Amino acid sequence: TFVLPWYFAEPVAVVGEPLKLIHANVYSSNAEYERLIDLVAAESPDMLFLQEVTPEWIAGTTSLLQDYSYAYAEPRFDNFGIAAFSKIPFDSIQHIDSPPLGYPTILATITINREQLTIISSHPTIPLGQDLHDARNEQLQSIADLLKQVNGETVLLGDFNLSVWDAHLRQLEASTGLRNVREGFGILPSWPTFLPFAMIPIDHALVSQGISVTDVRTGPTIGSDHLPLIVTLVP
């Protein structure tokens, strides 16, 4: 009853230019930069959103700028740096220091199919202990509050450190009107790669109701403890 509904969804009509996104938690201590670069070369996404980005990761992925000339990064020495690379010009891009721990959340807008699309990438803390559990939920609530200020269609990406069955994710979806792109495509576990028989889906993409989802899958391992999430949408 928990699993099977994720494999069934009503077909939707698709009209417009597709947008291919990759979200990847690269793992801050991972130095296998070429594995991410090879994935990007193979998939050729329009936009790439990275989490756990360190200064070393910025230096190790400079070759991406050859094809992704629009880029924004807020690297950190902990596990909460963040970056975005795009072939499509940003109408705007900035980061917000999300409460309560001040971890950066990217807020970007682009124009596609003659409409503005807002993309938010955020990485709440791992919920180890009550204080961090509450901090994760407070950051999720701050994202929900941010989404209420956004006009037009929206995509929310990130390692949320909760699974598709978690009540706090369902609350986020209910309060924002967003839906999980996994609907109809399966569970698609993304973490931890070092326990392949116990992986759970904690990397997510949520979209507003006007966005069609044509493909969702996890990518190959890139040396991280997370698998990338590859999503094709039609806003």
C-alpha positions, 0 to 999 in steps of 0.5 A: 500500500505504501509502495505500489501507488508510486508506480501508477499515475494518470497519463498527461498531455505534454505540450512545449519545450522540455527542460532536463534537470539533474540534482546531485548531492555530490558528498563534500569529501568526494574527490571524483569530480570526473564522474560527475563531469562524465554524467553531465556529458552523457545526459546533457541536462539543461540545468544542474543543481549540486549540493554539499559543494566545497571550494574543492568541488568548484575548482574540480568542475570548472570544465562545466563552464564551457557548456554551462556558462550561467553558474552560481555557487555558494561553496562551504567547507561543511556539507551545505554548500550549493551550486547551480549550472545552466545552459539557459540564462537566469532571469534572476538567481540568488541564495537565501540563508535559510533558518534556523541554521543559515544554510544556503537555499538557491532561488532562481528564475528562468523563462521557458515556453514564454513563461517564468519558472522558479527553481528552488534548491535546498538542503536541510540538515540531517535529523540526528537528535531532536534539535536537528530534527526540529531544525530540518523541519524549520527549514522545510517550513521556511521553504514553504513560506518562500513558495507562497511568495512565488508566482507562476510554476515552481520546481523544488529540488534537494536532498531533504533528508526525509523519505517519500513516506515522511509526514513532514514531506506530505505536509510540505506538499499539502501546504504548497500544492506541489507534487513529487515527480516520482508519481508514476515512475517508482520509488527510485531510492537515492541514499545510501549507496554504501548500503545498496539493499537498504537505500531510501528515497531522500533526494526529491523534486517537487513541481507545481500542478501546471508542470508535466513530468515526462521522465524521472530516474536516478543516475549512476554512482558519482562517488557520493553516498547519494545517486543523482536524480535526473528529471525531464519536465515540460513547464 
